[in-house]
Amino acid sequence: MIKRSFDVIVSILVILIALPLWLAVALAIKLDSPGPVFYRAKRTGKSSKSFILYKFRTMVADAPQRGPGITRQDDPRITRVGRLLRKLKIDEMPQLI
């Protein structure tokens, strides 16, 4: 109970602090390529419980139709902004939600 409360409080604080950065990232993604700002994927977690993973989109919107599920570092489906987001690990930040 204490750990969960700590996780929620820290996540809320980080979200509030990072919000201006996230807005800038969202704008950059929209200006760089058409499609949604977020990438959503269904994953299986602890005890086989399903959840939705949220990340900033770093690839073209129709990437699954354009190539394999495995992404190489030089994959042409990665957008210009996406390359930077991946390098700085910013694409992972929406998982705090």
N, CA, C and O atoms as a GROMACS GRO file, in nm:
protein
  388
    1MET      N    1   0.082  -0.119   0.000
    1MET     CA    2   0.000   0.000   0.000
    1MET      C    3   0.086   0.126   0.000
    1MET      O    4   0.058   0.221  -0.074
    2ILE      N    5   0.190   0.128   0.081
    2ILE     CA    6   0.278   0.245   0.089
    2ILE      C    7   0.356   0.260  -0.041
    2ILE      O    8   0.370   0.371  -0.093
    3LYS      N    9   0.406   0.149  -0.095
    3LYS     CA   10   0.481   0.155  -0.221
    3LYS      C   11   0.392   0.206  -0.334
    3LYS      O   12   0.436   0.291  -0.412
    4ARG      N   13   0.270   0.158  -0.343
    4ARG     CA   14   0.177   0.202  -0.448
    4ARG      C   15   0.148   0.351  -0.435
    4ARG      O   16   0.146   0.423  -0.535
    5SER      N   17   0.125   0.399  -0.312
    5SER     CA   18   0.101   0.541  -0.290
    5SER      C   19   0.221   0.624  -0.332
    5SER      O   20   0.207   0.729  -0.396
    6PHE      N   21   0.340   0.578  -0.297
    6PHE     CA   22   0.463   0.647  -0.336
    6PHE      C   23   0.474   0.653  -0.488
    6PHE      O   24   0.504   0.758  -0.544
    7ASP      N   25   0.449   0.540  -0.555
    7ASP     CA   26   0.456   0.535  -0.702
    7ASP      C   27   0.360   0.634  -0.766
    7ASP      O   28   0.396   0.705  -0.860
    8VAL      N   29   0.238   0.640  -0.716
    8VAL     CA   30   0.137   0.729  -0.773
    8VAL      C   31   0.176   0.875  -0.750
    8VAL      O   32   0.166   0.956  -0.843
    9ILE      N   33   0.220   0.910  -0.630
    9ILE     CA   34   0.258   1.049  -0.600
    9ILE      C   35   0.377   1.092  -0.684
    9ILE      O   36   0.375   1.202  -0.740
   10VAL      N   37   0.479   1.009  -0.694
   10VAL     CA   38   0.597   1.044  -0.774
   10VAL      C   39   0.559   1.056  -0.922
   10VAL      O   40   0.605   1.146  -0.990
   11SER      N   41   0.475   0.966  -0.971
   11SER     CA   42   0.433   0.973  -1.111
   11SER      C   43   0.358   1.103  -1.140
   11SER      O   44   0.380   1.166  -1.243
   12ILE      N   45   0.269   1.142  -1.050
   12ILE     CA   46   0.195   1.266  -1.069
   12ILE      C   47   0.289   1.386  -1.071
   12ILE      O   48   0.275   1.475  -1.155
   13LEU      N   49   0.385   1.389  -0.980
   13LEU     CA   50   0.482   1.499  -0.977
   13LEU      C   51   0.565   1.505  -1.105
   13LEU      O   52   0.587   1.613  -1.160
   14VAL      N   53   0.611   1.391  -1.150
   14VAL     CA   54   0.692   1.387  -1.273
   14VAL      C   55   0.607   1.430  -1.393
   14VAL      O   56   0.656   1.504  -1.479
   15ILE      N   57   0.483   1.387  -1.399
   15ILE     CA   58   0.394   1.426  -1.509
   15ILE      C   59   0.376   1.578  -1.510
   15ILE      O   60   0.384   1.640  -1.615
   16LEU      N   61   0.352   1.638  -1.394
   16LEU     CA   62   0.333   1.782  -1.386
   16LEU      C   63   0.459   1.859  -1.427
   16LEU      O   64   0.452   1.960  -1.496
   17ILE      N   65   0.573   1.810  -1.383
   17ILE     CA   66   0.700   1.875  -1.418
   17ILE      C   67   0.731   1.858  -1.566
   17ILE      O   68   0.781   1.951  -1.630
   18ALA      N   69   0.701   1.741  -1.621
   18ALA     CA   70   0.735   1.710  -1.760
   18ALA      C   71   0.631   1.759  -1.860
   18ALA      O   72   0.655   1.753  -1.981
   19LEU      N   73   0.517   1.807  -1.814
   19LEU     CA   74   0.409   1.846  -1.905
   19LEU      C   75   0.452   1.944  -2.014
   19LEU      O   76   0.415   1.923  -2.130
   20PRO      N   77   0.528   2.049  -1.984
   20PRO     CA   78   0.571   2.139  -2.092
   20PRO      C   79   0.656   2.067  -2.198
   20PRO      O   80   0.642   2.094  -2.317
   21LEU      N   81   0.743   1.977  -2.154
   21LEU     CA   82   0.825   1.899  -2.248
   21LEU      C   83   0.735   1.810  -2.333
   21LEU      O   84   0.755   1.801  -2.454
   22TRP      N   85   0.638   1.746  -2.271
   22TRP     CA   86   0.547   1.657  -2.343
   22TRP      C   87   0.468   1.732  -2.449
   22TRP      O   88   0.445   1.681  -2.558
   23LEU      N   89   0.425   1.853  -2.416
   23LEU     CA   90   0.351   1.934  -2.514
   23LEU      C   91   0.440   1.968  -2.633
   23LEU      O   92   0.395   1.964  -2.748
   24ALA      N   93   0.565   2.002  -2.606
   24ALA     CA   94   0.659   2.031  -2.714
   24ALA      C   95   0.684   1.906  -2.799
   24ALA      O   96   0.690   1.916  -2.922
   25VAL      N   97   0.698   1.792  -2.736
   25VAL     CA   98   0.720   1.666  -2.808
   25VAL      C   99   0.598   1.634  -2.894
   25VAL      O  100   0.612   1.595  -3.009
   26ALA      N  101   0.478   1.651  -2.838
   26ALA     CA  102   0.356   1.624  -2.914
   26ALA      C  103   0.347   1.713  -3.038
   26ALA      O  104   0.312   1.666  -3.145
   27LEU      N  105   0.380   1.840  -3.023
   27LEU     CA  106   0.379   1.932  -3.135
   27LEU      C  107   0.482   1.890  -3.240
   27LEU      O  108   0.453   1.893  -3.360
   28ALA      N  109   0.601   1.853  -3.196
   28ALA     CA  110   0.707   1.811  -3.289
   28ALA      C  111   0.665   1.686  -3.367
   28ALA      O  112   0.690   1.676  -3.487
   29ILE      N  113   0.601   1.592  -3.299
   29ILE     CA  114   0.555   1.469  -3.366
   29ILE      C  115   0.450   1.503  -3.472
   29ILE      O  116   0.456   1.452  -3.584
   30LYS      N  117   0.355   1.588  -3.437
   30LYS     CA  118   0.250   1.627  -3.532
   30LYS      C  119   0.306   1.702  -3.652
   30LYS      O  120   0.258   1.684  -3.764
   31LEU      N  121   0.407   1.786  -3.630
   31LEU     CA  122   0.466   1.862  -3.740
   31LEU      C  123   0.556   1.775  -3.828
   31LEU      O  124   0.572   1.803  -3.947
   32ASP      N  125   0.615   1.672  -3.770
   32ASP     CA  126   0.710   1.586  -3.842
   32ASP      C  127   0.641   1.487  -3.935
   32ASP      O  128   0.689   1.462  -4.046
   33SER      N  129   0.528   1.429  -3.891
   33SER     CA  130   0.462   1.328  -3.974
   33SER      C  131   0.315   1.317  -3.936
   33SER      O  132   0.279   1.340  -3.820
   34PRO      N  133   0.231   1.280  -4.032
   34PRO     CA  134   0.088   1.264  -4.000
   34PRO      C  135   0.065   1.141  -3.912
   34PRO      O  136   0.141   1.044  -3.917
   35GLY      N  137  -0.039   1.147  -3.834
   35GLY     CA  138  -0.073   1.034  -3.749
   35GLY      C  139  -0.089   1.077  -3.605
   35GLY      O  140  -0.073   1.194  -3.572
   36PRO      N  141  -0.121   0.982  -3.518
   36PRO     CA  142  -0.142   1.014  -3.377
   36PRO      C  143  -0.011   1.046  -3.305
   36PRO      O  144   0.097   1.011  -3.353
   37VAL      N  145  -0.022   1.112  -3.193
   37VAL     CA  146   0.096   1.146  -3.112
   37VAL      C  147   0.143   1.024  -3.034
   37VAL      O  148   0.263   1.002  -3.018
   38PHE      N  149   0.048   0.944  -2.987
   38PHE     CA  150   0.083   0.829  -2.904
   38PHE      C  151   0.074   0.698  -2.982
   38PHE      O  152  -0.008   0.682  -3.072
   39TYR      N  153   0.162   0.606  -2.944
   39TYR     CA  154   0.158   0.468  -2.992
   39TYR      C  155   0.102   0.386  -2.877
   39TYR      O  156   0.149   0.398  -2.764
   40ARG      N  157   0.002   0.305  -2.906
   40ARG     CA  158  -0.057   0.218  -2.804
   40ARG      C  159  -0.040   0.074  -2.846
   40ARG      O  160  -0.057   0.039  -2.963
   41ALA      N  161  -0.006  -0.010  -2.750
   41ALA     CA  162   0.008  -0.152  -2.778
   41ALA      C  163  -0.040  -0.232  -2.658
   41ALA      O  164  -0.017  -0.194  -2.543
   42LYS      N  165  -0.106  -0.341  -2.686
   42LYS     CA  166  -0.152  -0.430  -2.580
   42LYS      C  167  -0.037  -0.521  -2.540
   42LYS      O  168   0.026  -0.583  -2.625
   43ARG      N  169  -0.010  -0.529  -2.412
   43ARG     CA  170   0.097  -0.612  -2.358
   43ARG      C  171   0.042  -0.700  -2.247
   43ARG      O  172  -0.066  -0.675  -2.194
   44THR      N  173   0.117  -0.803  -2.213
   44THR     CA  174   0.081  -0.891  -2.103
   44THR      C  175   0.182  -0.871  -1.991
   44THR      O  176   0.303  -0.880  -2.013
   45GLY      N  177   0.132  -0.845  -1.870
   45GLY     CA  178   0.219  -0.819  -1.756
   45GLY      C  179   0.216  -0.930  -1.655
   45GLY      O  180   0.193  -1.047  -1.686
   46LYS      N  181   0.241  -0.890  -1.532
   46LYS     CA  182   0.246  -0.983  -1.421
   46LYS      C  183   0.115  -1.060  -1.409
   46LYS      O  184   0.007  -1.004  -1.426
   47SER      N  185   0.127  -1.188  -1.380
   47SER     CA  186   0.011  -1.278  -1.366
   47SER      C  187  -0.075  -1.282  -1.492
   47SER      O  188  -0.196  -1.300  -1.485
   48SER      N  189  -0.012  -1.264  -1.608
   48SER     CA  190  -0.078  -1.267  -1.739
   48SER      C  191  -0.190  -1.164  -1.752
   48SER      O  192  -0.286  -1.184  -1.826
   49LYS      N  193  -0.178  -1.054  -1.679
   49LYS     CA  194  -0.277  -0.947  -1.686
   49LYS      C  195  -0.244  -0.854  -1.803
   49LYS      O  196  -0.132  -0.807  -1.814
   50SER      N  197  -0.342  -0.829  -1.889
   50SER     CA  198  -0.322  -0.743  -2.005
   50SER      C  199  -0.329  -0.596  -1.965
   50SER      O  200  -0.404  -0.559  -1.874
   51PHE      N  201  -0.250  -0.513  -2.034
   51PHE     CA  202  -0.254  -0.370  -2.012
   51PHE      C  203  -0.218  -0.300  -2.143
   51PHE      O  204  -0.165  -0.363  -2.234
   52ILE      N  205  -0.248  -0.171  -2.152
   52ILE     CA  206  -0.216  -0.093  -2.270
   52ILE      C  207  -0.090  -0.012  -2.242
   52ILE      O  208  -0.084   0.062  -2.144
   53LEU      N  209   0.009  -0.028  -2.327
   53LEU     CA  210   0.135   0.046  -2.318
   53LEU      C  211   0.122   0.173  -2.401
   53LEU      O  212   0.078   0.167  -2.516
   54TYR      N  213   0.160   0.286  -2.344
   54TYR     CA  214   0.157   0.414  -2.416
   54TYR      C  215   0.298   0.466  -2.433
   54TYR      O  216   0.376   0.468  -2.338
   55LYS      N  217   0.329   0.508  -2.555
   55LYS     CA  218   0.459   0.569  -2.585
   55LYS      C  219   0.435   0.682  -2.685
   55LYS      O  220   0.334   0.682  -2.756
   56PHE      N  221   0.528   0.776  -2.691
   56PHE     CA  222   0.521   0.873  -2.799
   56PHE      C  223   0.553   0.800  -2.928
   56PHE      O  224   0.643   0.715  -2.931
   57ARG      N  225   0.480   0.831  -3.035
   57ARG     CA  226   0.502   0.762  -3.163
   57ARG      C  227   0.635   0.807  -3.222
   57ARG      O  228   0.661   0.926  -3.236
   58THR      N  229   0.719   0.710  -3.256
   58THR     CA  230   0.852   0.739  -3.313
   58THR      C  231   0.865   0.688  -3.456
   58THR      O  232   0.966   0.712  -3.522
   59MET      N  233   0.762   0.618  -3.504
   59MET     CA  234   0.766   0.564  -3.639
   59MET      C  235   0.648   0.620  -3.719
   59MET      O  236   0.557   0.680  -3.663
   60VAL      N  237   0.651   0.600  -3.849
   60VAL     CA  238   0.539   0.641  -3.932
   60VAL      C  239   0.413   0.570  -3.884
   60VAL      O  240   0.421   0.462  -3.826
   61ALA      N  241   0.298   0.632  -3.906
   61ALA     CA  242   0.173   0.580  -3.851
   61ALA      C  243   0.139   0.439  -3.899
   61ALA      O  244   0.081   0.362  -3.823
   62ASP      N  245   0.175   0.404  -4.023
   62ASP     CA  246   0.143   0.271  -4.075
   62ASP      C  247   0.264   0.177  -4.075
   62ASP      O  248   0.277   0.093  -4.164
   63ALA      N  249   0.351   0.192  -3.978
   63ALA     CA  250   0.473   0.112  -3.970
   63ALA      C  251   0.448  -0.040  -3.971
   63ALA      O  252   0.523  -0.112  -4.037
   64PRO      N  253   0.346  -0.090  -3.900
   64PRO     CA  254   0.326  -0.236  -3.902
   64PRO      C  255   0.297  -0.291  -4.042
   64PRO      O  256   0.331  -0.405  -4.072
   65GLN      N  257   0.234  -0.210  -4.127
   65GLN     CA  258   0.203  -0.255  -4.262
   65GLN      C  259   0.325  -0.242  -4.355
   65GLN      O  260   0.329  -0.303  -4.462
   66ARG      N  261   0.423  -0.163  -4.315
   66ARG     CA  262   0.540  -0.138  -4.400
   66ARG      C  263   0.660  -0.227  -4.372
   66ARG      O  264   0.757  -0.226  -4.448
   67GLY      N  265   0.656  -0.304  -4.265
   67GLY     CA  266   0.774  -0.385  -4.236
   67GLY      C  267   0.754  -0.477  -4.118
   67GLY      O  268   0.644  -0.489  -4.065
   68PRO      N  269   0.862  -0.541  -4.077
   68PRO     CA  270   0.855  -0.640  -3.968
   68PRO      C  271   0.832  -0.575  -3.832
   68PRO      O  272   0.846  -0.454  -3.815
   69GLY      N  273   0.796  -0.658  -3.735
   69GLY     CA  274   0.772  -0.612  -3.599
   69GLY      C  275   0.899  -0.574  -3.526
   69GLY      O  276   0.894  -0.501  -3.426
   70ILE      N  277   1.012  -0.621  -3.574
   70ILE     CA  278   1.141  -0.589  -3.512
   70ILE      C  279   1.197  -0.465  -3.580
   70ILE      O  280   1.196  -0.454  -3.703
   71THR      N  281   1.246  -0.372  -3.500
   71THR     CA  282   1.298  -0.246  -3.553
   71THR      C  283   1.449  -0.240  -3.538
   71THR      O  284   1.502  -0.260  -3.429
   72ARG      N  285   1.516  -0.213  -3.648
   72ARG     CA  286   1.660  -0.192  -3.644
   72ARG      C  287   1.687  -0.045  -3.616
   72ARG      O  288   1.597   0.039  -3.629
   73GLN      N  289   1.809  -0.013  -3.576
   73GLN     CA  290   1.846   0.125  -3.545
   73GLN      C  291   1.832   0.215  -3.668
   73GLN      O  292   1.794   0.331  -3.654
   74ASP      N  293   1.862   0.163  -3.786
   74ASP     CA  294   1.858   0.243  -3.909
   74ASP      C  295   1.727   0.221  -3.988
   74ASP      O  296   1.723   0.246  -4.108
   75ASP      N  297   1.623   0.176  -3.921
   75ASP     CA  298   1.495   0.147  -3.986
   75ASP      C  299   1.439   0.274  -4.051
   75ASP      O  300   1.426   0.376  -3.983
   76PRO      N  301   1.405   0.270  -4.180
   76PRO     CA  302   1.354   0.390  -4.248
   76PRO      C  303   1.215   0.432  -4.201
   76PRO      O  304   1.170   0.542  -4.234
   77ARG      N  305   1.147   0.348  -4.125
   77ARG     CA  306   1.015   0.384  -4.074
   77ARG      C  307   1.022   0.479  -3.955
   77ARG      O  308   0.921   0.539  -3.917
   78ILE      N  309   1.139   0.493  -3.894
   78ILE     CA  310   1.157   0.584  -3.781
   78ILE      C  311   1.161   0.727  -3.834
   78ILE      O  312   1.235   0.757  -3.928
   79THR      N  313   1.081   0.814  -3.774
   79THR     CA  314   1.075   0.953  -3.817
   79THR      C  315   1.198   1.030  -3.764
   79THR      O  316   1.272   0.980  -3.679
   80ARG      N  317   1.217   1.151  -3.816
   80ARG     CA  318   1.330   1.234  -3.768
   80ARG      C  319   1.315   1.264  -3.620
   80ARG      O  320   1.410   1.249  -3.543
   81VAL      N  321   1.196   1.308  -3.580
   81VAL     CA  322   1.172   1.337  -3.438
   81VAL      C  323   1.182   1.207  -3.358
   81VAL      O  324   1.235   1.207  -3.247
   82GLY      N  325   1.131   1.099  -3.412
   82GLY     CA  326   1.135   0.970  -3.344
   82GLY      C  327   1.276   0.924  -3.313
   82GLY      O  328   1.300   0.866  -3.207
   83ARG      N  329   1.368   0.949  -3.404
   83ARG     CA  330   1.507   0.912  -3.381
   83ARG      C  331   1.562   0.982  -3.257
   83ARG      O  332   1.630   0.921  -3.174
   84LEU      N  333   1.532   1.112  -3.244
   84LEU     CA  334   1.578   1.189  -3.128
   84LEU      C  335   1.508   1.141  -3.000
   84LEU      O  336   1.572   1.126  -2.896
   85LEU      N  337   1.379   1.118  -3.008
   85LEU     CA  338   1.305   1.071  -2.891
   85LEU      C  339   1.359   0.938  -2.841
   85LEU      O  340   1.371   0.917  -2.720
   86ARG      N  341   1.391   0.848  -2.932
   86ARG     CA  342   1.446   0.718  -2.892
   86ARG      C  343   1.584   0.734  -2.831
   86ARG      O  344   1.617   0.669  -2.731
   87LYS      N  345   1.665   0.820  -2.890
   87LYS     CA  346   1.802   0.841  -2.839
   87LYS      C  347   1.799   0.894  -2.696
   87LYS      O  348   1.878   0.851  -2.612
   88LEU      N  349   1.707   0.988  -2.668
   88LEU     CA  350   1.696   1.048  -2.535
   88LEU      C  351   1.603   0.972  -2.441
   88LEU      O  352   1.587   1.010  -2.325
   89LYS      N  353   1.542   0.864  -2.491
   89LYS     CA  354   1.448   0.779  -2.415
   89LYS      C  355   1.322   0.856  -2.372
   89LYS      O  356   1.256   0.817  -2.276
   90ILE      N  357   1.290   0.963  -2.442
   90ILE     CA  358   1.171   1.041  -2.411
   90ILE      C  359   1.046   0.969  -2.456
   90ILE      O  360   0.938   0.990  -2.400
   91ASP      N  361   1.058   0.883  -2.557
   91ASP     CA  362   0.941   0.812  -2.608
   91ASP      C  363   0.876   0.723  -2.502
   91ASP      O  364   0.758   0.689  -2.514
   92GLU      N  365   0.949   0.686  -2.399
   92GLU     CA  366   0.899   0.597  -2.295
   92GLU      C  367   0.822   0.671  -2.184
   92GLU      O  368   0.754   0.607  -2.105
   93MET      N  369   0.832   0.803  -2.178
   93MET     CA  370   0.777   0.877  -2.065
   93MET      C  371   0.625   0.864  -2.045
   93MET      O  372   0.582   0.864  -1.930
   94PRO      N  373   0.544   0.852  -2.149
   94PRO     CA  374   0.399   0.838  -2.125
   94PRO      C  375   0.360   0.715  -2.045
   94PRO      O  376   0.246   0.704  -2.002
   95GLN      N  377   0.451   0.622  -2.025
   95GLN     CA  378   0.420   0.505  -1.945
   95GLN      C  379   0.393   0.541  -1.799
   95GLN      O  380   0.336   0.462  -1.724
   96LEU      N  381   0.433   0.662  -1.759
   96LEU     CA  382   0.404   0.706  -1.622
   96LEU      C  383   0.254   0.718  -1.599
   96LEU      O  384   0.206   0.706  -1.486
   97ILE      N  385   0.181   0.742  -1.707
   97ILE     CA  386   0.034   0.754  -1.695
   97ILE      C  387  -0.022   0.621  -1.651
   97ILE      O  388  -0.143   0.608  -1.634
   0.00000   0.00000   0.00000
